[in-house]
Amino acid sequence: MPVREVSSSVEVVTRRRYVRAVHLSSYRSSCRISCADDDLGAARVTPFALDHLETLRAIVDEGTFEAAAQRLHMTQSAVSQRIKALERTAGQVLLQRTTPVVPTAAGDVVLRYARQVQLLAADTAAELGHGARGGASDAGAPPPSLALAVNADSLATWFLDALASLPPEAPVVFDIRREDEERTTTLLRQGDVLAAVTSTREPIQGCTSEALGTMRYRAVASPGYVDRWLGGVPSIGRVDATPMLSFDRNDDLQRGFLRRALGYDPRPPRHYVPSSSDFVRAVGLGLGWALLPDQQSADDLAAGRLVELSPGDVVDVELWWQRWTLASPLLDRVSAAVRAGAAGALLPPA
């Protein structure tokens, strides 16, 4: 269904206080809309109660109704009643009652809308001088939380530095979801995050996409690994049956490199090390060979602690920043920080 931008007025509720945010940009895919039969196709948004949206966010973030009740300082029964009321408004089941709770397809749509409303409420409160710890009536109120998705190598090398560069007058806490760069857009599409570092260039519905730069990888191993497994000769042609490292079972980077280099699909024994820093350490310890980004391998290559298995043969992964198409000063500041951080750490976009 195509995205249609509509304009409405939304009342932002914060602990018995009402702040009116005008001209909220919403999207057809983010809330329940009924259209008139006129030539202009005028749309009318069916509003959701803001406390119900807050409850939906809490349940998805915490994983259970019980944990959400603790977070919201209310009973589990009250949480359940709110979700039932929200589902009546939506006209569909929004949550699978599993452990952890999982949104349905309709739940993903409403969850995106709920996070958009949360972000706009934080922006409005900040502009009115009622941000976190910004006024007497909001004393002790927590700063807004932004959920972001990022691949492990970016998280380990440059992404946190980018977030740390945000000025202190823009208080925010981050809910960072680590996922493979080919899968971060799934979290964005589901409404779990507001923005993502991804290798997917094409923007998903309701989002924008901009190039961040290129992360370059090289096939490397320790000298000890080369001596033990490759007869002292660092050659990619000799690793088809020797131990290889993978981050997790979704990591196909090494096998894809082997297929391209050797012309067939070998099945070498694999170690799985799902931590970026420990992954690099495992390579240095000689557990296996792997592709490492220049940011994590250049110093060790220069010092002789690592050797290239296929000198000059690199894998370039283009990274993109996808974010919701939503007018938000806070998300704009975060995006600018990510853009600047990537410019200082990655190769320029192709």
Protein Blocks (a to p, Z undefined) as FASTA:
>chain_A
ZZddddddddddeehiacddehiacdfklcccdddfbfnopacdddddfklmmmmmmmmm
nopaklmmmmnopafklmmmmmmmmmmmnopafbdcdddddddfklmmmmmmmmmmmmmm
mmmmmmnopaghiafklgoiacddddddddfklmmmmmmmmmmmpcfklgcddddddddf
klmmmmmmnopambdcdfbfbacehiacddfbdcdddddddfklmmmmnnopacfklmmm
gccddfblmlcklmmmmmmmnopacdddddddfbfklmmmmmmnopagcdddfklmmmmm
mnopaccfbghiacdddddddddddddfklmmmmmmmmmmmmmmmccdZZ
